[in-house]
């Protein structure tokens, strides 16, 4: 059909909702992960943990009548040197992903993510089972090169492996975000049980370094690389649009443009280490919720996430360095609260026992 004269073409651009329910769901997952990780040791009491290691883990020959102590659980204390080295290593790793990201590198990350997710899910499920059935005898089986382990531990491990493999094979499906979030949450809860900040000084160094790391790679890296390195890696610009699995994501339910709302693991783990430290401080000093620091640091984290989403909206969806908001709302709030209560010196001294080395060390 030929038309004589000017033709006017109208393009329809649907409006995005001010707040999508996916943001609320993502907020609940992030805050819930930190709360669960901080309270997990209370939920699985000492005697239940002992039972788990006695019945569900490989047996180790010990003298009769000598019970395993809760202190046998390995914990990795992060030092100042370790905190700085970790942030530097993370920066190098980010640059390598930016320049050399490919489909096979993505699959290596997926395999590593699955391994961590399997370990985390296995640990959490066994913790829940041992809490419910700590007085029951577990059937043991012998496995070559490992020794005797409980049958239920083997079954749970196989189920976790099947879950992770099923997700990896179907990660392109529209519902695959559910499996990714489950594996990620389990892994982060387990990491927050193993790694810990020994005192507020190390917490301040780690969070301040992470604060600068986030700001540089989101806002300042375009000056060197012509684009935001962290945003490019998170979106998977160099891997065909496939994003790395080291984040929680939820599809936008009511956004006509589609897409996902996402939050990186670091935006949960770094503040989570501080919240766990403050929870231990409250517990050791017999503090309640109101006069302690755990509740207020958790509230600060939730507020910081809200500010992150507000900044995301005001900047028209441009990626935000979440730690820019989360560090002041957690570490800053905790320090101000300690100063207002005249307890800053007490908080500063907590966990500062003399040590022979400044490196990361495991406790036995």
C-alpha positions in Angstrom: 0.0 0.0 0.0 1.4 3.4 -1.0 0.7 6.5 1.0 1.2 9.9 -0.5 2.3 12.4 2.2 4.0 12.3 5.6 3.5 9.2 7.8 3.5 9.5 11.6 4.7 6.6 13.6 3.7 6.4 17.3 5.8 4.2 19.6 4.2 3.0 22.8 6.4 2.9 25.9 4.7 1.3 28.9 5.4 2.8 32.3 7.3 0.8 34.8 5.7 0.4 38.3 7.2 2.5 41.1 7.9 -0.6 43.2 7.8 -4.1 41.9 7.0 -7.0 44.4 10.2 -8.6 43.3 12.1 -5.9 45.2 10.2 -6.7 48.3 10.8 -10.4 48.0 14.5 -9.8 47.3 14.7 -7.6 50.4 13.1 -10.3 52.5 15.5 -12.9 51.3 18.6 -10.8 51.9 17.5 -9.7 55.4 16.3 -13.2 56.2 19.6 -14.8 55.2 21.5 -12.6 57.6 19.1 -13.2 60.5 19.1 -17.0 59.9 22.9 -17.1 59.7 23.3 -15.0 62.9 20.9 -17.1 64.9 21.8 -20.5 63.4 24.1 -21.4 66.2 21.4 -20.6 68.8 18.9 -22.7 66.8 21.2 -25.7 66.7 22.3 -25.8 70.4 25.7 -27.1 71.5 24.5 -30.5 72.5 22.7 -30.8 69.2 25.8 -29.8 67.3 27.8 -32.4 69.2 25.2 -35.0 68.3 25.4 -34.1 64.6 29.2 -34.5 64.6 28.9 -37.8 66.5 26.2 -39.4 64.4 26.1 -37.8 61.0 29.7 -37.1 60.2 32.5 -39.6 59.6 33.5 -41.4 62.8 36.9 -40.6 64.3 38.4 -43.1 66.8 38.4 -41.5 70.3 38.8 -42.8 73.8 35.7 -44.2 75.4 33.8 -41.7 77.6 35.5 -38.6 75.9 32.8 -36.6 74.1 33.5 -34.2 71.3 33.4 -30.6 72.3 31.7 -27.8 70.5 35.0 -26.1 70.1 36.0 -28.8 67.5 33.9 -27.0 65.0 36.3 -25.3 62.7 35.9 -21.5 62.4 38.0 -19.2 60.2 38.8 -15.9 61.9 39.4 -13.1 59.4 42.4 -10.9 60.2 43.2 -7.3 59.0 45.7 -8.6 56.5 43.2 -11.2 55.3 40.5 -8.6 54.9 42.7 -6.3 52.7 44.0 -9.3 50.7 40.5 -10.5 50.1 39.3 -7.2 48.6 42.4 -6.9 46.4 41.9 -10.5 45.2 38.2 -9.8 44.5 39.2 -6.8 42.4 41.7 -8.9 40.4 39.1 -11.6 39.9 36.5 -9.0 38.7 38.9 -7.6 36.1 39.7 -11.1 34.8 36.0 -11.9 34.5 35.5 -8.6 32.6 38.2 -9.3 30.0 38.1 -13.1 29.8 34.5 -14.0 30.4 33.3 -16.8 28.1 30.9 -19.6 28.1 33.4 -22.1 29.5 34.5 -19.7 32.3 30.8 -19.3 33.1 30.4 -23.0 33.4 33.4 -23.2 35.7 31.7 -20.6 38.0 28.5 -22.6 37.8 30.3 -25.8 38.9 32.0 -24.0 41.8 28.6 -22.4 42.7 27.0 -25.9 42.7 29.7 -27.3 44.9 29.3 -24.5 47.4 25.5 -24.8 47.2 25.6 -28.6 47.8 27.8 -28.2 50.8 25.7 -25.5 52.2 22.4 -27.3 51.7 23.8 -30.5 53.0 25.1 -28.8 56.2 21.8 -27.0 56.8 19.6 -30.1 56.3 21.8 -32.2 58.5 21.7 -29.5 61.2 17.9 -29.5 61.1 17.7 -33.3 61.1 20.1 -33.6 64.0 18.1 -31.1 66.0 15.0 -33.1 65.6 16.5 -36.6 66.1 19.5 -36.1 68.3 18.5 -38.9 70.6 18.0 -41.5 67.9 20.7 -44.0 66.8 21.7 -43.4 63.2 22.4 -46.3 60.8 26.0 -46.1 59.7 27.5 -47.2 56.4 31.2 -47.6 55.4 32.5 -45.6 52.4 36.0 -46.2 50.9 38.5 -43.5 51.7 36.0 -41.7 54.0 35.1 -44.2 56.6 31.8 -44.6 58.5 29.1 -42.0 57.9 25.4 -42.1 58.7 23.1 -43.4 56.0 20.9 -40.3 56.3 24.0 -38.1 55.6 24.6 -40.0 52.3 21.0 -39.8 51.3 20.9 -36.0 52.0 24.1 -35.5 50.0 22.7 -37.4 47.0 19.5 -35.4 47.1 21.5 -32.1 47.3 23.6 -33.2 44.4 20.6 -34.1 42.3 19.0 -30.7 43.1 22.1 -28.8 42.0 22.6 -30.8 38.8 18.9 -30.4 37.9 19.3 -26.6 38.4 22.5 -26.4 36.3 21.0 -28.4 33.4 17.8 -26.2 33.4 19.3 -22.8 34.4 17.9 -21.2 31.3 14.3 -22.0 32.3 12.1 -19.2 33.6 11.8 -20.8 37.0 15.6 -21.5 37.4 16.0 -18.4 39.6 14.3 -20.4 42.4 16.9 -23.1 42.5 19.7 -20.5 42.2 18.4 -18.5 45.2 18.0 -21.7 47.3 21.5 -22.8 46.6 22.9 -19.3 47.2 21.1 -18.8 50.5 22.2 -22.2 51.8 25.8 -21.4 50.8 25.8 -18.0 52.4 24.4 -19.2 55.7 27.1 -21.9 55.8 29.9 -19.3 54.9 28.7 -17.1 57.7 29.0 -20.0 60.1 32.6 -20.8 59.1 34.0 -17.3 58.5 33.8 -14.7 61.2 35.1 -11.3 62.3 37.0 -11.6 65.6 36.5 -7.9 66.6 35.1 -4.6 65.5 38.5 -3.4 64.3 38.7 -6.1 61.6 35.0 -5.5 60.8 35.8 -1.8 60.2 38.7 -2.5 57.9 36.9 -5.2 55.9 33.7 -3.1 55.4 35.6 0.1 54.6 37.6 -1.7 52.0 34.5 -3.3 50.6 32.8 0.1 50.6 35.6 1.6 48.5 35.7 -1.5 46.3 32.0 -1.3 45.5 32.1 2.5 44.7 35.2 2.2 42.5 34.1 -0.7 40.3 30.6 0.7 39.8 31.1 4.5 39.6 34.8 5.1 38.9 35.7 2.2 36.7 34.1 3.8 33.6 36.9 6.3 33.7 39.4 3.5 32.9 37.3 1.0 31.0 34.6 3.2 29.4 31.9 1.3 31.3 31.1 0.1 34.7 33.0 -3.2 35.2 30.8 -4.6 38.0 27.6 -3.8 36.1 29.0 -5.4 32.9 30.0 -8.6 34.7 26.8 -8.8 36.6 24.7 -8.5 33.4 26.9 -10.9 31.6 27.7 -8.6 28.7 30.8 -10.6 27.7 29.1 -14.0 28.0 26.1 -13.7 25.8 23.9 -12.1 28.4 24.2 -15.0 30.9 24.8 -13.5 34.3 27.2 -15.2 36.8 25.4 -17.2 39.5 27.0 -15.4 42.4 23.9 -13.4 43.2 20.2 -13.7 44.2 17.7 -12.8 41.6 14.0 -12.4 41.3 12.0 -11.8 38.1 10.1 -8.5 37.9 6.5 -9.6 38.2 4.6 -6.5 37.0 7.3 -4.8 34.9 6.2 -4.8 31.2 9.8 -4.7 30.3 10.6 -7.8 32.2 14.1 -8.5 33.6 15.3 -9.4 37.1 16.1 -7.6 40.3 19.4 -8.8 41.7 21.7 -8.5 44.7 25.3 -9.8 44.8 26.4 -12.3 47.5 29.0 -9.7 48.7 26.2 -7.3 49.6 24.9 -9.9 52.0 28.0 -11.6 53.2 30.0 -8.4 54.2 27.3 -6.9 56.4 26.3 -10.3 57.5 29.7 -10.9 59.1 29.3 -7.7 61.1 25.8 -8.6 62.2 27.0 -12.0 63.3 29.8 -10.4 65.3 27.3 -8.1 67.0 25.1 -11.0 67.8 28.0 -12.8 69.5 28.7 -9.6 71.4 25.1 -9.4 72.6 25.1 -13.0 73.6 28.4 -12.9 75.5 27.3 -9.8 77.3 23.8 -11.0 78.0 22.2 -8.2 76.1 18.5 -8.2 75.1 17.2 -7.2 71.7 16.5 -3.5 72.5 19.7 -2.8 74.5 21.9 -4.9 72.2 23.3 -4.3 68.8 22.1 -7.2 66.7 18.5 -5.9 66.3 19.6 -2.4 65.3 22.3 -3.5 62.9 19.7 -5.8 61.2 17.3 -2.9 61.0 20.1 -0.7 59.6 20.8 -3.4 56.9 17.1 -3.4 55.9 17.1 0.4 55.7 20.3 0.4 53.7 18.7 -2.0 51.2 15.7 0.3 50.9 18.1 3.3 50.2 19.8 1.2 47.6 16.6 0.5 45.7 15.7 4.2 46.1 19.0 5.2 44.5 18.4 2.6 41.7 15.0 4.2 41.0 16.3 7.8 41.1 19.2 6.9 38.7 16.8 5.2 36.2 17.9 1.7 36.8 21.7 2.3 36.7 23.5 -0.2 38.9 24.1 0.9 42.4 27.0 0.0 44.7 24.9 -1.4 47.5 27.7 -1.2 50.1 27.7 2.5 49.6 24.4 2.5 51.6 24.8 -0.7 53.6 28.1 0.1 55.3 27.0 3.4 56.8 23.7 1.9 57.8 25.3 -1.1 59.6 28.8 -0.3 60.7 28.2 3.5 61.0 24.9 2.9 63.0 26.6 0.4 65.3 29.5 2.8 66.1 27.1 5.7 66.6 24.9 3.6 68.9 28.0 2.5 70.9 29.1 6.2 71.3 25.6 7.3 72.3 25.5 4.5 75.0 29.1 5.3 76.1 30.1 1.7 75.3 32.4 2.2 72.4 35.5 1.2 74.4 33.8 -1.9 75.6 32.8 -2.8 72.0 36.3 -2.0 70.8 37.9 -4.4 73.3 35.5 -7.3 72.5 37.4 -10.1 70.9 40.8 -8.5 71.2 42.6 -11.4 72.9 46.3 -11.6 72.2 47.2 -13.7 69.2 50.6 -14.9 67.9 49.8 -14.2 64.3 47.8 -11.6 62.3 46.9 -14.1 59.6 43.6 -15.9 59.2 43.6 -18.8 61.6 41.2 -21.6 62.3 40.1 -22.5 65.8 40.0 -26.1 67.0 
